Amino acid sequence: MAKITRKLFDRSSDLNPRNMRLGMYAWLIQRLSGLYLVFFLLTHITAIAQANLGIIKGFEAQESYPEKEFIQTPKDREAIDTAIDCIDCGACFSSCPLTWTDPKYPGPAAFVKSYRFIADTRDTGKSERLKAVGCEDGVWRCHTVFNCADSCPKSINPTNFIQQLKRKATKLSILQLRPPQSGQADR
């Protein structure tokens, strides 16, 4: 996999190739950093796959699968539309400085996928998923550098999803710490 970016030559120090002028654009093709290089621009994506395995499971339904489909309102679908647009290219994973140094950190792509299932109203595994992403090596390790958002070819902002996962994980932990409500108030 390779990262393809468009670069504007706006300083004279940027001009290495012949016949390049200031204000011209050029396409830069680079390998994805932080991943094992197999050959030339070809990188091995096992690191991304292993990170996803730790926190992403399949869809969990409340009841057995219906004959036709699970009904979802347009408003519910709108909440997960952006997360569904992720193409699993690995650009966010390779641009995240935390994935370069911490092999336990799942990376932004895994959190976007997790959010997709957590925010889905038809899924029943929300609390388990929130516990998985809310652990020590989960969303709390994100330093909000926004490299992932800058590198995404689909203009998805994984940092936004990570922040929403932090809020949801915090709410879940507060609800679990609260003692159960009794039928009558103690006087």
VOGUVEX-920153 format. One record per residue (C-alpha): residue in one letter; z, x, y; residue number from 1. Coordinates in steps of 0.25 Angstrom, whole numbers. Layout:
! residues N
<vexdren type="A" up="Z" east="X" north="Y" seq="NUM"/>
...
//
This chain:
! residues 187
<vexdren type="M" up="0" east="0" north="0" seq="1"/>
<vexdren type="A" up="-3" east="5" north="14" seq="2"/>
<vexdren type="K" up="1" east="1" north="28" seq="3"/>
<vexdren type="I" up="-11" east="-1" north="37" seq="4"/>
<vexdren type="T" up="-8" east="-1" north="52" seq="5"/>
<vexdren type="R" up="-16" east="-2" north="65" seq="6"/>
<vexdren type="K" up="-12" east="9" north="75" seq="7"/>
<vexdren type="L" up="-15" east="10" north="89" seq="8"/>
<vexdren type="F" up="-18" east="24" north="94" seq="9"/>
<vexdren type="D" up="-11" east="24" north="108" seq="10"/>
<vexdren type="R" up="-7" east="38" north="110" seq="11"/>
<vexdren type="S" up="-15" east="51" north="109" seq="12"/>
<vexdren type="S" up="-6" east="57" north="99" seq="13"/>
<vexdren type="D" up="-10" east="46" north="89" seq="14"/>
<vexdren type="L" up="-25" east="50" north="90" seq="15"/>
<vexdren type="N" up="-27" east="59" north="78" seq="16"/>
<vexdren type="P" up="-41" east="54" north="72" seq="17"/>
<vexdren type="R" up="-53" east="57" north="80" seq="18"/>
<vexdren type="N" up="-60" east="47" north="88" seq="19"/>
<vexdren type="M" up="-47" east="39" north="91" seq="20"/>
<vexdren type="R" up="-44" east="34" north="105" seq="21"/>
<vexdren type="L" up="-32" east="28" north="111" seq="22"/>
<vexdren type="G" up="-30" east="13" north="109" seq="23"/>
<vexdren type="M" up="-38" east="14" north="96" seq="24"/>
<vexdren type="Y" up="-32" east="7" north="83" seq="25"/>
<vexdren type="A" up="-32" east="14" north="69" seq="26"/>
<vexdren type="W" up="-28" east="9" north="56" seq="27"/>
<vexdren type="L" up="-17" east="17" north="49" seq="28"/>
<vexdren type="I" up="-15" east="16" north="34" seq="29"/>
<vexdren type="Q" up="-2" east="22" north="29" seq="30"/>
<vexdren type="R" up="6" east="21" north="16" seq="31"/>
<vexdren type="L" up="18" east="12" north="16" seq="32"/>
<vexdren type="S" up="30" east="21" north="19" seq="33"/>
<vexdren type="G" up="42" east="21" north="10" seq="34"/>
<vexdren type="L" up="34" east="18" north="-3" seq="35"/>
<vexdren type="Y" up="30" east="28" north="-14" seq="36"/>
<vexdren type="L" up="16" east="33" north="-11" seq="37"/>
<vexdren type="V" up="7" east="32" north="-24" seq="38"/>
<vexdren type="F" up="-6" east="37" north="-18" seq="39"/>
<vexdren type="F" up="-12" east="38" north="-4" seq="40"/>
<vexdren type="L" up="-8" east="24" north="2" seq="41"/>
<vexdren type="L" up="-3" east="18" north="-11" seq="42"/>
<vexdren type="T" up="12" east="16" north="-11" seq="43"/>
<vexdren type="H" up="20" east="11" north="-23" seq="44"/>
<vexdren type="I" up="27" east="-3" north="-19" seq="45"/>
<vexdren type="T" up="38" east="-3" north="-30" seq="46"/>
<vexdren type="A" up="48" east="-1" north="-19" seq="47"/>
<vexdren type="I" up="44" east="-14" north="-13" seq="48"/>
<vexdren type="A" up="44" east="-21" north="-26" seq="49"/>
<vexdren type="Q" up="57" east="-16" north="-31" seq="50"/>
<vexdren type="A" up="63" east="-20" north="-17" seq="51"/>
<vexdren type="N" up="58" east="-34" north="-19" seq="52"/>
<vexdren type="L" up="63" east="-35" north="-33" seq="53"/>
<vexdren type="G" up="78" east="-34" north="-28" seq="54"/>
<vexdren type="I" up="78" east="-46" north="-19" seq="55"/>
<vexdren type="I" up="66" east="-55" north="-22" seq="56"/>
<vexdren type="K" up="66" east="-65" north="-33" seq="57"/>
<vexdren type="G" up="56" east="-76" north="-35" seq="58"/>
<vexdren type="F" up="57" east="-90" north="-30" seq="59"/>
<vexdren type="E" up="69" east="-98" north="-35" seq="60"/>
<vexdren type="A" up="68" east="-113" north="-35" seq="61"/>
<vexdren type="Q" up="79" east="-124" north="-34" seq="62"/>
<vexdren type="E" up="73" east="-132" north="-45" seq="63"/>
<vexdren type="S" up="62" east="-130" north="-56" seq="64"/>
<vexdren type="Y" up="48" east="-128" north="-50" seq="65"/>
<vexdren type="P" up="41" east="-141" north="-46" seq="66"/>
<vexdren type="E" up="28" east="-145" north="-52" seq="67"/>
<vexdren type="K" up="21" east="-143" north="-38" seq="68"/>
<vexdren type="E" up="28" east="-135" north="-28" seq="69"/>
<vexdren type="F" up="41" east="-133" north="-20" seq="70"/>
<vexdren type="I" up="41" east="-141" north="-7" seq="71"/>
<vexdren type="Q" up="44" east="-133" north="5" seq="72"/>
<vexdren type="T" up="43" east="-138" north="20" seq="73"/>
<vexdren type="P" up="34" east="-131" north="30" seq="74"/>
<vexdren type="K" up="46" east="-127" north="38" seq="75"/>
<vexdren type="D" up="52" east="-120" north="25" seq="76"/>
<vexdren type="R" up="39" east="-113" north="22" seq="77"/>
<vexdren type="E" up="38" east="-108" north="36" seq="78"/>
<vexdren type="A" up="51" east="-101" north="35" seq="79"/>
<vexdren type="I" up="45" east="-92" north="24" seq="80"/>
<vexdren type="D" up="31" east="-91" north="28" seq="81"/>
<vexdren type="T" up="32" east="-77" north="34" seq="82"/>
<vexdren type="A" up="39" east="-71" north="22" seq="83"/>
<vexdren type="I" up="29" east="-77" north="13" seq="84"/>
<vexdren type="D" up="18" east="-69" north="21" seq="85"/>
<vexdren type="C" up="23" east="-56" north="16" seq="86"/>
<vexdren type="I" up="13" east="-49" north="8" seq="87"/>
<vexdren type="D" up="22" east="-38" north="1" seq="88"/>
<vexdren type="C" up="14" east="-27" north="7" seq="89"/>
<vexdren type="G" up="26" east="-18" north="8" seq="90"/>
<vexdren type="A" up="24" east="-14" north="23" seq="91"/>
<vexdren type="C" up="37" east="-18" north="27" seq="92"/>
<vexdren type="F" up="44" east="-11" north="15" seq="93"/>
<vexdren type="S" up="38" east="2" north="18" seq="94"/>
<vexdren type="S" up="40" east="1" north="33" seq="95"/>
<vexdren type="C" up="55" east="-2" north="32" seq="96"/>
<vexdren type="P" up="64" east="11" north="34" seq="97"/>
<vexdren type="L" up="75" east="5" north="25" seq="98"/>
<vexdren type="T" up="66" east="4" north="13" seq="99"/>
<vexdren type="W" up="62" east="19" north="15" seq="100"/>
<vexdren type="T" up="77" east="23" north="13" seq="101"/>
<vexdren type="D" up="84" east="13" north="5" seq="102"/>
<vexdren type="P" up="77" east="9" north="-8" seq="103"/>
<vexdren type="K" up="87" east="-3" north="-10" seq="104"/>
<vexdren type="Y" up="82" east="-10" north="2" seq="105"/>
<vexdren type="P" up="72" east="-20" north="-2" seq="106"/>
<vexdren type="G" up="64" east="-20" north="11" seq="107"/>
<vexdren type="P" up="58" east="-30" north="20" seq="108"/>
<vexdren type="A" up="48" east="-36" north="11" seq="109"/>
<vexdren type="A" up="58" east="-40" north="1" seq="110"/>
<vexdren type="F" up="66" east="-47" north="12" seq="111"/>
<vexdren type="V" up="54" east="-55" north="16" seq="112"/>
<vexdren type="K" up="52" east="-59" north="2" seq="113"/>
<vexdren type="S" up="67" east="-63" north="0" seq="114"/>
<vexdren type="Y" up="67" east="-71" north="13" seq="115"/>
<vexdren type="R" up="55" east="-78" north="8" seq="116"/>
<vexdren type="F" up="63" east="-84" north="-3" seq="117"/>
<vexdren type="I" up="76" east="-85" north="4" seq="118"/>
<vexdren type="A" up="70" east="-94" north="15" seq="119"/>
<vexdren type="D" up="62" east="-102" north="5" seq="120"/>
<vexdren type="T" up="69" east="-116" north="4" seq="121"/>
<vexdren type="R" up="64" east="-118" north="-10" seq="122"/>
<vexdren type="D" up="70" east="-105" north="-16" seq="123"/>
<vexdren type="T" up="85" east="-106" north="-22" seq="124"/>
<vexdren type="G" up="88" east="-91" north="-23" seq="125"/>
<vexdren type="K" up="92" east="-89" north="-8" seq="126"/>
<vexdren type="S" up="106" east="-84" north="-10" seq="127"/>
<vexdren type="E" up="102" east="-74" north="-20" seq="128"/>
<vexdren type="R" up="91" east="-69" north="-12" seq="129"/>
<vexdren type="L" up="100" east="-68" north="0" seq="130"/>
<vexdren type="K" up="110" east="-60" north="-7" seq="131"/>
<vexdren type="A" up="100" east="-50" north="-12" seq="132"/>
<vexdren type="V" up="94" east="-48" north="2" seq="133"/>
<vexdren type="G" up="108" east="-48" north="9" seq="134"/>
<vexdren type="C" up="114" east="-37" north="1" seq="135"/>
<vexdren type="E" up="117" east="-23" north="6" seq="136"/>
<vexdren type="D" up="103" east="-17" north="3" seq="137"/>
<vexdren type="G" up="96" east="-30" north="8" seq="138"/>
<vexdren type="V" up="93" east="-36" north="22" seq="139"/>
<vexdren type="W" up="105" east="-29" north="29" seq="140"/>
<vexdren type="R" up="98" east="-16" north="27" seq="141"/>
<vexdren type="C" up="87" east="-19" north="36" seq="142"/>
<vexdren type="H" up="87" east="-12" north="49" seq="143"/>
<vexdren type="T" up="77" east="-21" north="56" seq="144"/>
<vexdren type="V" up="68" east="-10" north="60" seq="145"/>
<vexdren type="F" up="56" east="-20" north="59" seq="146"/>
<vexdren type="N" up="47" east="-10" north="53" seq="147"/>
<vexdren type="C" up="44" east="-20" north="42" seq="148"/>
<vexdren type="A" up="39" east="-30" north="52" seq="149"/>
<vexdren type="D" up="30" east="-20" north="59" seq="150"/>
<vexdren type="S" up="24" east="-16" north="46" seq="151"/>
<vexdren type="C" up="21" east="-30" north="40" seq="152"/>
<vexdren type="P" up="6" east="-33" north="40" seq="153"/>
<vexdren type="K" up="9" east="-48" north="39" seq="154"/>
<vexdren type="S" up="18" east="-47" north="52" seq="155"/>
<vexdren type="I" up="31" east="-52" north="44" seq="156"/>
<vexdren type="N" up="44" east="-48" north="50" seq="157"/>
<vexdren type="P" up="53" east="-44" north="38" seq="158"/>
<vexdren type="T" up="64" east="-41" north="47" seq="159"/>
<vexdren type="N" up="65" east="-55" north="52" seq="160"/>
<vexdren type="F" up="66" east="-60" north="37" seq="161"/>
<vexdren type="I" up="77" east="-49" north="35" seq="162"/>
<vexdren type="Q" up="85" east="-54" north="46" seq="163"/>
<vexdren type="Q" up="84" east="-68" north="41" seq="164"/>
<vexdren type="L" up="89" east="-64" north="28" seq="165"/>
<vexdren type="K" up="101" east="-57" north="34" seq="166"/>
<vexdren type="R" up="104" east="-70" north="41" seq="167"/>
<vexdren type="K" up="103" east="-78" north="28" seq="168"/>
<vexdren type="A" up="111" east="-68" north="20" seq="169"/>
<vexdren type="T" up="122" east="-68" north="30" seq="170"/>
<vexdren type="K" up="123" east="-83" north="29" seq="171"/>
<vexdren type="L" up="123" east="-83" north="14" seq="172"/>
<vexdren type="S" up="134" east="-73" north="14" seq="173"/>
<vexdren type="I" up="142" east="-81" north="24" seq="174"/>
<vexdren type="L" up="141" east="-93" north="16" seq="175"/>
<vexdren type="Q" up="145" east="-86" north="4" seq="176"/>
<vexdren type="L" up="158" east="-81" north="11" seq="177"/>
<vexdren type="R" up="162" east="-94" north="16" seq="178"/>
<vexdren type="P" up="172" east="-102" north="7" seq="179"/>
<vexdren type="P" up="167" east="-115" north="1" seq="180"/>
<vexdren type="Q" up="169" east="-127" north="9" seq="181"/>
<vexdren type="S" up="179" east="-137" north="4" seq="182"/>
<vexdren type="G" up="178" east="-152" north="5" seq="183"/>
<vexdren type="Q" up="190" east="-153" north="14" seq="184"/>
<vexdren type="A" up="195" east="-144" north="26" seq="185"/>
<vexdren type="D" up="208" east="-137" north="24" seq="186"/>
<vexdren type="R" up="219" east="-141" north="34" seq="187"/>
//
